Amino acid sequence: GATLGAKNELHIAGTVLKIDDDFVPIAFSDTAQFDGPLVFVGYGITAPEYKYDDYAGIDATNKIVVVFTH
């Protein structure tokens, strides 16, 4: 039942990104404002049984984590 608010927006380095073209807000996201560094983690997969971890070597603490969907 989550819906986008009138002010859903994302700015990166002064560039305004477009919803559904450049980014997609996730339904379980909360209302917030955050200014900080970004880290990219591919699809965000952690699979120790395959010795694979998109987060390996990445410190995501207090950062915006950008992931692919699908």
N, C-alpha and C positions, 0 to 999 in steps of 0.2 A: 503493500500500500504506500510505499514511499514515492513522493513526487519531487520534481526539481523545483526549487524556489526561484524567485525572480532574480536573485543575485548570485546564482551559481556561476562562478567564473574562476579562471586560473590564469595567472600572469607568470611568465618565466622570463627573467632578465629583461623586463619592460615590454615583452610581447604578450598580447592578449590572445589566448588560445580559444578555439571554437569547440563548443560542446558537440560531441558525436563525430566531429571531424578530427580533432586533435587530442581530445581526452573524453573519458566517460566517467561521471561521478558514480560511485558504487552505492547501491541502495542502503547498505549498512553504515555508510559514512555519517558522521555527526556534523552538526553546524559548528564551524570553527574558522579561525583565520590563523595562518601559519606562515612565517617567513623564515626560510632556512635552506640549507643545501639539499640537493637531490642526489639520490643514488639509484642506479639502474641495475635490476637483477634479473633480466630476461623474463622468464615465466615464473620466477620465484620458487622453483622446484628444489626441494631438499629430499634426496632419496639415498640414504646411506647404504641400503642394500645393493645399489648400483654404483656406489662410490661417486655420487654426483651431488653437487650442491651449488646452486646459483648464488648463494650468499657467501661462499668461501672467499675469505680475504676481504669481505666488505663489512664495514662498521655502519650499521643502519640506525644506531642510537641517535635519537633526536633529529632524524632526517626524514624527508619525504621519500618514500620508496616507490619507484616507478616500475610497474610490471606490465608485460604483455597479457592480453586476455585470449581465451580460446586456445 
